[in-house]
Amino acid sequence: MSDPKTTMASWIASKVVDDATGRTVTSLPIRPEGRFWLGTLAPEELQLRLDRGDRGERLDPCAVGLRVQPIGVGPWTFEIELRAALWSVADEIWSKQPLEPLRAELTVAGDADLLMTDIDRWLQTDGTELHRGAIRCELVPGLESPSLDVTFVNLSDESISGFDSRFYEVELGLRPISPTEPFLLESLPDSFRHDRRVPAYGINSGARAEGDWIWTDDAPVASQHRPSFWNADGDPPDLSFETLSTDPLPALSVLVEAHARWGEHSWSDEALEARAAEQNWTPEMWEAAHGGRAEFEEEQARLAGGLDALRSNEPLRLAFMRMNEALAHSAGGKYSGWRPFQIGFVLATCPAVADPTAESDWADIVWFATGGGKTETYLGLVCMAALYDRATGKTAGVTAWSRFPLRLLSLQQTQRFADAMAGAELSRRRHDLGGSPFSMGFLIGAGSTPNRIPLDPEHDWEPDPEDDDMPDRYRVLLRCPFCGQDEIEMEFDHLAWRLDHRCANQSCEWGDDRLPFHVVDDEIYRFLPTVVVGTLDKIASLSLQASMTGLVGPPRGRCEEPSHGFTYAKRSTRPKGCLVPGCARATHAFEMESDRFGPTFRLQDELHLLRDALGAVDAHYEALADHLQRELTGTKAKILGSSATLSGFERQVDVLYQRKARVFPAQGPSTDAGFWTAASAETARTHVALAPRGATMEFANDRIVTVVQGAVRDMLADPVGMAAEIGVDEADIPELVDLYGTTVVYGNTIRDLDAAARSLETQIPVDPPPTSATLTGQTPFEEVRATLDRLQEPEDDFVERLHVITASSMMSHGVDIDRLNVMSILGLPLTAAEYIQTTARVGRTHPGVVFVLHRMARERDAATYRMWSSFVTQGDRFVEPIPITRRSRRVLERTLPGLLQARLLQVHERRSPDPLTTLKNLGGYRAAFTFEAESEAAAIVELLGADGELDGGLRDEVAKWMTEYFDRLDDPPDGARFPGQLLEGRPVMRSLRDVDAQVPVRSAWRG
């Protein structure tokens, strides 16, 4: 018997399609037109009367067929087969009449309606003279040769007494007798790695090949297979945490040597020549193949360099070993070691840990299939860098600042970071490394976590330190990162002015109930956690908060009260620079050298989402972060990132970070042949494309949820019978109910999700009714946490569990739950990258099934539907190149005030004896120090890298704006007291999304 979970996923896919087409139904109490939404053909007469054009035809087609590309000059000969069913009514009961398949030979010389007589005879033989149809052939001109459309069209009257006028379960098969050639996907570039050939396209359907036949397919299926993480001769080396934490060099040497041997064989001239002959490579493909070999050779050199660094640098080697201890703790028994590509990336990046400045001109991007372990890969590097810092004299401060695009930072991702840092802290203690304990900060800000805890809140939305219920609203950790127990309690410590996550487990190895985890912005500035994890938006605060200095350089000092932490610029409410309300204690200098406060890494997750205006704005603020770190410490952070696409990544990295880009791992000479992975037979996800006919998206989704949830309830009620139907053992039923009992409904818009949620209440006729929850960017943190808890640890009673999750893009990144294995998507996501990320939320460990409801009125959905297999199997190639520029003058207009303000707060104010918060003090500073329009313009031009031939417009804009600013400083507007009043209505951006101008909306009603 095959794997029961693979069997279950395949059975669910078939069950949904059977329900949608009516294959397993023989009678109905209602008209089948209102029940079945796949495989139907409406009368052409209806389409002509409604006159809805091509889009209307795709929504409720009257014809279905195939497009092939015959070779040479006609006539061409094909064998065809036609299958269908009809429905008739008697005594208010509808009955199905399957038609015997019609098979005939078809010779085509040009456009024609053929086989009318054969089809009429076919229908009459099966009991009706009222339905009519035809095989319609049409030549479609092409650039080099024509293609041929062969379709079956329903020519029946719109209304037929006693019958439904539609054809059901329609399938058209075509077997070329005359030779044909495949189409080449024009949407994809030629590649020596990929096959662009498609044997045929469906018309109002997909197309599938079975032997030498091609068939229309109402539910095209494409499978993704799990990779095998070793593709070299012999067994992989022992990459377990235990081995690498005790004696890493032998195993790593074997890995590097195996990589070199594999490349010598697979990238050899002989191997490439064989592939070129088989696939008829063009000169351009040959050139690309040589470039691929060079990338592999560079990867080999980096691996060897990392191994040399570990051999020669004992503190680095010890940090590597202790990092493996940390990851063993973080894994919590789920896995015991590294996949080869993971440790390969860590090894290749080891020199950057020892000397980040030497490697800082490169941005290293991890590119791997979603679910392959990218997060754990760079977590290993972060832990290693932190441990190396402690071993070499960095006793406090930020080692890594990790950012996620906007609200895509999930609680699960945060928990993974916390678990890894807890493991690093336990290792630090075990080996008596000095310095502060390792800690973590969650930098999100108002709306999710507090910016600060005020002494006397002035607004209802501000956290009240006297409110006993306040702390629980800001719980972020799902469990204690040290002991793994879900015994987290929240408490506000008035003495230390801290909002604490506390572990109530008395036997927790941490030994202190207050966990080293901070969620309040001011606390993060006060304690400078080893790792700061947050959203991309917060980088804008470099221009707003003097306290943000600590994320790119040294603070001003330490408060005399140890529990108050670091201090920053003085303000009227904090006379000594301490961020604790009311504190006026003295400030002491810190012992560590200032240059050690610069972070080793800045990490960017989901790099492909930094595009368009968001990417352009972030590029200016990334340049600002580099500039400030260089000014304050003389160092430059190393950029690490992960991305779902390789499309245009070099240019994107150059624009965002002014760095060269390289990707790990290097791709192999073919899609299924790389050193780090090989194709396996194990299915990860089955993707089913569905195009509802004559039915709404909501109706189709309701039927999918009804079928899946009904089947799971049947499995509980009749495990013996259902096990036999599915083809599994009865003993497998409880696990299958657990793994396939929750359906995710993913919507691209809140409107879609609202409609789906309303349907769950009334349109899902299963008993017991499904319980549901919602995960969107609007879902409060406490609800997200509670939902994730219930999904991870479901209730014992199936009735009490969550059965349906309606989710938006908030769920498409970082949610890792093994029990989510069925998904329905309401419309193809707008980008291929989003589709890849979204579907990766299911089938992460067990075989999953994804139903994608296409909106056939949209050209993109229709085009993807007809080439479904290529879209799924070559998904990364459909990811659009990232549109981004650093030269947008419109963006510069929005960022310039922030760039100047950041220099005032983070650079100039450190030199000033007085806070630069008033025009009076700023004028005094200008008189005493070098602070002129020319020097500030030069500094901003330099940080933006705007020194190229095409940057003249930006330089002029900076110079003009700066001159006007300093003119206003010399002659301030009447009543102006603060520097912000010199910005002339161009305020400092508070969020990277502020690039879009705000339009006031006013009511036209006068009453």
N, C-alpha and C positions, 0 to 999 in steps of 0.2 A: 504494500500500500504506500502511495506517495505521501509526502509531508502533509499532514492534515490542514495546516494553516494555508499552504499553497492551494490545496483543494478547496478550502473554504472561500478564499478570495476569488478564485475562478468561478465558483458556484454563485456567489453573490452577484458577480458581473452578469452571468447568464440569467439569473433570476430577474434582475432588473430589466434586461433587454427583452426577455420573454414576456414580462408583464406589459412592457410598452408596445410590443408588436402584436400580442395576442396569440403567440405560437402555441401556448399550452391551454388556451381557452377555447371551448367549443360552443358555448351558449351564454347569452347575456340577457338580463332583464331590461337593459337600456340600449339605445342605439350605439353601435360600436364607434361611430364618429366622435362621440363624446367620451370615449374611454381609451382608445389607442392613439398613440402619438408618435410612433415610429413605423416605417414601412408602408405608409398609406399613400395613395395617389388620388387626388381630387380630380373631378372632371375638368377637362380643358375649357369647357363651356363656362364653368364657374369663374375660372381665371380671366377669361375674356370679358365676362360681364363686369367683374370687379375692377378690371384694368389697373392692377397694382404694380405692373412692371416687373423687372427682374427681381427686386427685393421681395415683392409679394409672392412671386413664384418660388423663391427659396423658402419662404415661411410655410407655405402650404402647396407643394409642387403638384403639378399634373403630369410630370414626366420624370423619369429617372434613367440614368444610363452611364456610359463610359466614353472617355476620350482616349483614343490610341493614335499612334503615329506610324502609319504604314510606310514601307520602303518602296521606292520606285514609283512607276506610273501605273494607275489602276487599269483594269478592274482588280479589286482585292476580294478575297474570299475568306469568310469567317464561319465558324459554327456558333450558333447561339442557343441559349436555353433560357426559358422564361418560366418563373414560378410566381404564383399568386393565390389568393383566396378571396371569396366573396361572402357576403353576409345577407341572409334573407330573414323575414319576420313572419311569424304566424302565431296568432293568439297572444300577441304582445311579448313573445319570446323570440329573441334573435338567435339564429343558428348559423354556424360557419360552414361553408362549402369549399373545402380545399380543391384546387384545380390540379389536375395531373400536369406535370411539367411538359412544356412544349419545347421540342428541340428541332431545329431546322438549319439548313445551310443558307448563308446569306452572301450574295455577290454584289459588290458595290462598285459602280463606275462613276457616280456623281451624286448630287443631292437627290433624294427620292423618299417617298413614303412606300415602304415595302411590307410584304407579308400580311396585308390586310385580309386576304382570303384565308390564309393559314390561321390567323388569330380569330377571325369570325368562326371558322370551323372548330377551333379549340374551345371557344366559349360555348358554342351550341352543343358540343359533345358533353359539356359539363352542366347542361341544364338551364342555360339562359340565352336568350336571343337579344336581350336588352342591353347588356354591356358590350361596348365596342372599344377597340384599341388598335394601335399600329406600332410597328417598328419604324422609327424615323431616322434617316441617315443624312448627315450634313458635313460637307467638307469645310474646314476652317483654315483660311490662308495662314501661312507661317513665313518666317524670314527665309528659310531654306526649303522647306517642304510642307505641304498641308498636313493637318491632323484631321482625324475623322471622329465625329460624334455619332454614337449609336445609342438611341434612346427608345424607351417604351413609353408611349403617351396614352393617357386615358381619354378616349373620345366619346365616352358614354354621355347620355343626357344628364342634366343636373339632378333631375328627379326621376326615379324609377319605382313604379308601384311594386310594393312587396320586397324591395331590395334596397340596400345601401348602395348608392351609385359609385362609391369609391372602390378601388382595388386595395387589398390588404396583404401584408407580408410579401411585398413585391421584391423580387430579386431578378436581375438580368445578368447572365453569364455570357462571356465571349471567349472563344478559342480561336486565335488567329491561325488560319491555314496559309495565307500569304504572310510573308515575314513582316514583322514590325520592329521598331527600335524604341528604346526607352526615352522619356523626356529627361532633360537636365533641369534641375531646380535653378531658375534664374535668380531667385532671391538669395542664393548662397554663392560665395566666390569659389572658384576652382581651388582644389586642395589636394596635395599628395596624400593626405591622411584620410580624407572623407570621400564617400561615394555619393554623388549627387543624382544618380539615376533613379527614375521613378517609372515603373512599367506602364502605368495608366493613371488617369485622373478620373474621379467620380464626378458625375453630373447630378447635382442635388443629392449626393451621397458620397461616401468614401469608396475606396477600391481596395480589394484584397486579391492576392494571387494564391491560387491553389493548383499546384502542378503547372500545366500549360494553359489553365483557365484563369480568367480574370473575372471577378464578380463585383457587382455593386454591393455596398455594405452600409447599412443604416447606423451601425454602431462600430466604427473602426476602432480597433484595439492595438495598442502599442505597449510593449513591456520594457521596463528598465530592470536590468540585472545588477545584483550586488557585485562589487569588484572583489576579486581575490587580491590580497595585499602583498603578493610576492610573485614575481614573474622571472626569476633567475633559476639557473640549474642548482639543484641541491636544496637542502632545507635552509630556511632563513636563520640568521644568528639569533642567539638568545637575547632578546631586547626587553626582558622583564625588568620591572622596577627593582627587584631584589638584586639581580645581577649587575645592573648599571649603577646601583648605589654602593656596590662593594668593589667591583673591578671592571670598569667600563671599557677600557682600551682594547682588550682582545675582541669582544663582540663588535665594537665599532670598526675595528680594522677589517674584520671579515665583511662587514657591510660595504665599506668603501672599496675593497678589492672586488667584491661581487659586482658592484656598480660599474667598475672599470671594465671587467671582463664582458659583461652584458653589452656595454656600448661598443666594444671592439668587434663583437659579432653582429649585433643588430643594426649598427650604424655603419657597417663596413661598406666599401664600394660594391662588393659582390651582392650584398643584401639589397642595397638601394637599386642596383641595376636590375635585379630580378623583379622587384616591385614596379619599376618603371616600365619594363617590358610587359608585365601583366596588365597594367592600368593605362598604358599608352601615355606616359607623362609628356607634358609640354615643356619647353625650355624654362618657363616660369615656375613650373612645379619642381623641376630639377633644382633651380636656384633656391626655392623655399626649402627643399629637403636638405641642401647643404647648410642653410641657415639653422635648421632644426638640429643638425649634427653639432654645429658650433655651440648652440645653447646647451646641449647635453655635455659637451666637453668643458664648458664653463662651470656647469653644475658639479662635474667631477672634481675640478680644481678647487671649488669652494668646500666640498666635502673633505678633500685631503687637507686643505688649509685649516678647517675646524679641528680635524684630528691632530694636526701638528700643534695647534694652540692648546689643546687639552694635555698633550704630552709635555709641553714646555712650560706651562703656566700652572703651578700647583694650586694656587687659590682658585683659579678657574675650574680646574678638574674637581676640586673638593666641592665647589658650588654646584657643579654638574651632578655629582654624586648625591648631594643633599637635596637637590631639586627632585631627584627620583624618589627620595623618601617622601617629599611633600606630595608628589603626584600619586604615590601609593595610598597615602591618606585620603587625598581628594577622590580617588576612584571608589573608595568605600567598598571594595570587593567586586564591583561591576566588571572590572577588567584588571589585569595584572601586569600589563606592560604596554609598550608602544607598537603602533603599526609602523612599518619601516619608513614610510614617507614622513611621518610625524617626527621621529627622531632624526631623520635626514635633514629636515628643515632646522631643527634645533642645532644639530651639529654644524650645518653650513653657516649658521648665524652666531656661533660661539665667539668668533673674533669681535663681533659688535658688542658683546657683553663686556669683554675685557677692555675695549677701546671704542666706545660708541662714536667718538668724533672721527676716527679714521674711517668708519663705515657710514657716516651720517649723510654722505652725498647720494647714497642709494636708498631707495624705498623697496623693501622686500615684501612681496605680495604672495600670500598663500592662496592657491587656486586648486580647489579639489571639489569633488561632488559633495553636495550638501548632505550632511550626516556622516561624512567621512572622518570628522574629528579635528576640524580646523581650530575650534575654540581651545581644546586641550593643548593643541600644538603651541599656540602663543602663550597660553598660561604657563607652560613649562619654561619658556624663555623668560617670562616675567619673574617667576619664582627664582630662577637661576640668577637673574640680574640682581634681585633683592638680596639673595644670599651672598653674592659676590660683593655687593655694596658693603654689607656688614663686615665681611672679612677684610675689606681694604680701607676701612675708616669712615664710611658714610654711616653715621649713627642715627640719622633721622631724615625725614623729608621724603618726597615723592620719587619713586623709581619709575613708575609707569602711569600715564594718563590715557585711559582707554575711552573712546567715544563711540556712540552708536547714533545713527541718523534719527534725530527727533525722538519720537516716542516708541522706537522699536526695541528699546532695552527691556527685556523681559525679566521677571523675577527669577526665572530659572537660570538665565545667564548670570545674573548677579550672584545667585547661590553658588554657581560653579567657581566664580572668582573668589568668593568668600571661603569656600572649601579648600581651594588651592593655597590661599594665603594662610589659612589655619594650619595646613600641613607644613608650610614653610616656617611658621612660627614654632611649631613643635620641634622641627629639625634645628632651628636656631637655638632653642633651649637645650636640646639634647647635646649639641656640640659646643655649648658655652660661648656662642658668638655674642659680642657686646652690642651696645646700642639699644634703641627703643624696640619694643615688641612690634612685629609686623602687624599692620592694620589695613583697613579698607574703608574707602569713602564712597558714598552713593550720591553723586552730584546731579540732581535733577532739578530742584528748585520748586518754587511756589506752584501749587496745583497738585503736586504729588507728594513732595516733602517740603519742609519749611526752609525758607531762606535764613531765618533766624527765629529765636524765641524771644519776643519782646518782654520787657519787665511789666509793662502795663499796656496790653493790646488796645489799640484805638478802633479797630474794625472787627466785625464779627468773624471774618474769614481768617484772621490771624490766630495762630495757636496760643492758647491761654495756659501759662504754666500752672495756674491754680485749678485747671479743669482736670479732674481725675480721669476722664475718658479720653483726653487729648492724646496721650502717648500711643494708645492702641490704634489710632487712625493712621499712624505712620510706621507700622511694622512692615518691614521689607523682607527679612530673612524668613525662609520657609522652615528652617530647622537650624539647630546649633551646628556651626561648621566644624566644631571640635569633636563633639560626641555623636552628632547625627540625630539627636533626639528632638522631637517636636515639643519641646518644653520651653518655648521662648515666651518671655514676659516682657512687657514694655513699662518703662518707668522714667519719670523725669527727676533728675538729681539736682535739687535746688542749690546745693553747696558748690558743686562743680559746674552747674548750669549746662548739663548734658542730657540729651534724650537718648536713653540707653536701651539696647536690646540686651536682655539678661537671660542666661540659661539657668533654669531651675533644677537641673539634674545635679544632685549633690556629688555624684561620682564623675562628673565631667573632667576630662584631662586638663582642660584650660585652667581650672583651679580658681578662677575669679568669675563671679556671676555676671559681671559687666563685660560684654564682648567687645573686642577691638573693632567696632564697626560703627560708622558715623553716617547719619542721613541728613543732618542739618548743615546747610552751606557754611555758616559761621564756624561750626565745629570742625569741618574739613579744613578750613583756613587755620584754625587754632592748633590742630594736631597733625596736619599734613600727613595723612595716611600713606602707607607705602604704595598702595595702588588706589587710584581714583577712577571709578567707573561712572560714566554718566552719558548724557545726551550731547549731541554736537552743539546744540544751542548755547550751552554754557560758555563756550569760548568767547562769545560776545561780551561776557562779564569782565574780560581783561580791560575793557574800556570804561567799566562802570564801578568796579570794586578794587580799591587799592589792595585789599586783602588777597586778590587773585594772584598777587606776586608769588605766593608760595608754590604755585603750580608750574612756574617757569624759572624761579630763582629763589634767593634767600628772603625770609621775612626780616623785620627790623630787629627782633630780639625775642627773649622769653619773659613772660610775666613772673614776678617774684613768687606768686602762688603757683606751684607746680601743676595743679589741676586745671589751670587756665590756659596753658599752652603758649603758642607763639603770639607775638604782637606785631602790629603793622603801623601805618601812618596815624598820627594823632588827629583826632576830631573833637568837636565840642562835646560830644556824648561819650567819648573815650579819650580822656586827656593824656593817658600814657600809652595809648595804642592797643590796649587789651580789648578784645571783643566781648568780654563778659560784661553785661550791663552794670553800670555803677562802679566798676573796678577802677581804682586810682593807684594801684600798687606800682612799685618801681619796675622798670624793665632792665633785664640783664642781657649782656651779650651771650651768644651761644659759642660753644667751643669748636664746632666743626667749621672747616674752611668753607667760605661762601660758594666757591665753584662746585662743591659737591651737591648743592641743592638743586641743580639742574636735573630734570628727569632723564633717565637713560632712553626710554622709549615713549613715543606717542603712538597709540594703536588706533586704527580706524577699522571698524567692522562694517561690512556691506558697502565697500568702497563704490560699487557701481551705482549706488543711490545718490551720490554727490554729483549732481548734474544740473544743467541749465542755470537758473539764477541762484539756486542754493549753492551749487558748486562754485560759481563765480564769487559769491560773497565769502564762502568759506576759504577760498584760495587767498583772499586778502587777509583774513584773520589767521590762517596758518602761517602766512608770511610774518604777521605781527608776532605770533608766539615764538617763531624762530628768532626774530629780531630781539625780542625782550630777553630771551634766554641767553643769547649771545652777548647783549649789553650787560646783563647782570652776573653772568657766570663765565663767559668766554667759551661756553660749550654749545653743542647743537644736538638735539635729540635725534635718535634713529627712528625712522618711520616704519612701522609694521602694519600690514593691512590684510584683509581678506576680501575676496570679490567673487561674484557669481559669473563673471565674464572676463574673457581676455580681449574683448573687442576694443581696440583703441586705448589699452591701459597705459601705454608708454606716454601718450600725449596727456592723458588725464592726470597722471602722476606729475608730469612736468608742470602742468598748469596749477595743480593744487599745492604742490610742495616744492617746486623748483628743484626737483631731484631726478636722477635717472631711476628707471624702474626695471625690476627683474622679477620673474615669477618662479615659484617653486611649487610643485616639481616641474621639471622640463617635460614637455610632451614627448611621447614616443613616436616612432615612424608611422604608426597607424593608431586608430582610435582604440583598438583592442590589444595593443602591444606596446607597453611601456615597462620600464624597469620596476616601477613602484606598484603597478597594478596589472591584473589580467582579467579578461572577461570570465565570469563564472556562469553556471547554469541556474543559480539561485535567483528567483524573481524577487525584486524589491517592491515594485509597484506595477499594477496593471492600469493603464490609462485608457478610459473608454470615452470616445467623443460621441456626443449625442446632439442631434439637431431636431428639436421638437417641431412636429408638423401639425398645423391646425390647432395648436394648443399653446397656452402661455408658459413662460418660464416657471412661474409659480406653480402651475398645475403639474408640470413635469417633475419639479423638485418634490412636491408633495407625494407624488407616486413613488419616487426613489426612496424617500424617508419611510413611507408606509411599507414598502416591500421589505426593506432592510430590517426595520424595527419589528414588523410582523413575523419575519422569519426567525429572528432571535427569540421572540416570545413562543413561537412554535417549538423551537429547540428545547425550551424549558418545559413546555407542556408535554411534549412527546419526544424525549431524547432518543428512544430506540428507532422510531419511525424516521425522524429527521436525520439521524446518523446514516441510515440506509440510503435516504434520498441524496444526501450530500456526498456520500462515499467515504465516510470516516468511521472510526470506531466510536462506540457509545461513550467510552471513557474520555474521549477528547472533547465532548460537548461542553462541559463546564469551562474549560480554558477558552474555547472558541467563543462562547457567550461573553466572556470577559474581554477578549481581544477585539471582537467585532460588534459589541453591543452599544458602542457610542458612535454616532454619526456626526461628522463635522459638516456644517453648511457654511461655505465661504462666499461672502459677497464683496463685490468690488466697490459698492456704495452702501451707505447707511440705509438708503431707500430700499435696496434689495433685501437687506437684512431685516428691516422692519416688516416687509411683506412676508418674508419667510417665517419670522417669529409669530406673526398673526395667524398664519396658516397652521402652525403647530398646535394652536389652541383649538382649532375647529375642524381641520381638514385631514387629520391623521387618524383614521379609524382603527386604532389598535387598542388592545386591552392588556395591561393597564396603559392609560395615556402616557405619552412620553414626557419626562421632565427635561427642562432645558436651562441653559445659561448662555450668557452673551459675553464675548471677549472682543472689545473694540477699544480704540484709544479713549473713548468716553467712559469706559467702565472704571469705577473707583478702584484704587489699589487693593482695598480690603476685599472687594468682591473678586478681583483677579486672583488674589492669594487663596481665597476660599475655594474658588473653582478649580485651581490647579491642585490644591490639596485633595479635593474630592476625585479628581481624575487620576491622580497618582495612587491614592489609597481609597478605592471605591468602597461604598457601603457593602456589607455582607448580603443584604437583601437586594436583589436586582431591582425591585420596584422602587427603592429609595435612591437608586443611582441616577447620575446624569446620563440621559440617553441621547440628547442632541445638543451640540454646541454651535451657535451661530457666531461667526467670527469674521473680522475684517483683517486688514494688513497688519494690525497689531500682533496677530498670531503668526504671521508668516516668517518671523525671524526669532530663533532662539528657543521656541517651545519644543521640548524634547520629552514626549510621553509615549511610552511603548504601546499603550492601550488604544491609541488613536490610529485606526487602520482603514476607515471608510470615510470618504469625503465627496461631497457634491459641490461643484463650483458653479455659481450663477453668472454665467457669461465668462468668456475667455479673458483673463487679466490683460490689462492694456499693454504690458511689456512681457517679453519672454523671460526676463530676469525675475519678475514678480511671479510668473507661473512656476519657475524652477523652485523658488523659495517657498511658495505656498504649498505645492504638492509634496515638498520634502517634510512637511509636518506630519504626514501619515506614512506608515510603512517603514519606520526608522529601524525597527528591529525585526518585525514580522511582516510577511507579505501584505501589502495594502492594495486597495482598489480606489481609483479616483474617477468619478463621473463628471465630465465637463460639458455643461449645457451651453451650446454655442448660440449666440444671438445672430441668426443668419441674415438679418437685415444689415449687419455690419460687414463690409467687404473683407476686413481682416479675419473675422471669425470664419467666413465662408471659405476664404483661401486656405486657412490653416486646416479646416475640416477635411478638405480634399487631399491634403498631403500629411495626414496626421502622424503616420509612423516616422517620417523624416523630422517633423517638428519635435517629437518627443525624444527620439534617439540622438538627434543632433541639436538639442535645445540650446546649448551654449553658443552655437553659431548663429542663432536667430536673435541673440541679444544685440540690441542696437549699439553702435559706437556711442560713447558718452559725449553728448553735446555740452561743451564747457569752454569758457574763455576767461582769461585774466584781464583782458584789455577792454572790457565793457566800461565806457564812460558813465553810463547810467548807474552801474553798480558802484563805480568809484565815487559818484556823488553821494551815495548812501553810506559808504564805508569811511570816507575821509574824516568826518568828524570823530568817529571812533578811533581811528588810527592816531590822530593827534591827541585825543583825550587819554588814550592808553599811555602814550609817551609822557604826558604830563603826570599821570598817576604813578607809573611804574619806573620811570627813568628820572625825570626832572625833580620830582618831589623828594626823591632820596637825597638829592644834593642840596635841597632848600632847607633853611633853618625853620621855615614856617610852612604850614599846609598850603597848597596851591588851590584852595577852594574858593577864594575870593579874588575879584579883579585887583583889589589893592595889593594883596600878597603876590599875585602873578606879575603885576607891574614892577614890584620891588625885586622879584626874582630876575626879571628881564634886565633890570638895571645892573644887577650884580653878577650875572652869569651870561654865558653865550646862549641866547634864546632869540633867534631872529628868523624871519620868514625864509631866507635862503637856506639856512642850516636845517630847518625843519623840513622844508621841501626836499632837500637832498637826502635826508634820512629816510623819508617815506618813499621816495623814488628808489632808493637802494633796497629797502626791505621788500618792495613789490617786484624787484628785479626788472624795473621798467627802463632798461638801458639799451634796448634794441632799436633797430631802424624803424620798426613799426610802432614803437611806443611814444613817438613824439607827441601825439595828442594827449596821452595820459600825463606826460611830463608837463605839458602846457597847462593842463587842468589843475594839477597839483600846485604849480607855481602861482597860477591866478588865484586859486582859492586861498592859499596861504598868505598871499599879499593882502587880500581883502580881510582876512582874519586879523592879521597884525595891525592893519589900518584901524579896525574896530577896537582893538586892544589899546591903541594909542589915543583913540577918540571914542570912548564907549557910548552906546546909545543912552539917552536920558533914563535915569533910574536903574541902569544895569549895575548889578553887584556881583554876579557870579559868572565864571567863564562860559558856562553853558549858554548864557544870553548873547554870546558873540557868534553863535552858530547860524543866525539868520534863518530860523525856521527849519533847520536841518539837524534834528536831534540825533544823538548817539543811538545807534541801533541797540535795542534790548534783546533782540532775537534775530537769528539769521534769516528768518522768514519775513523780516520787516522790509525786505527789498521791494516788495510790491506796495505801491502807494495805497493808502487807505482812502476809501471813498465814503464820505458821510451819507447816510441814508436818512431821509426825513420824510415824514408823512405829508402827503398833499392834501389831506383832509383838514378843513378849516373849522368844521363844527358849527 
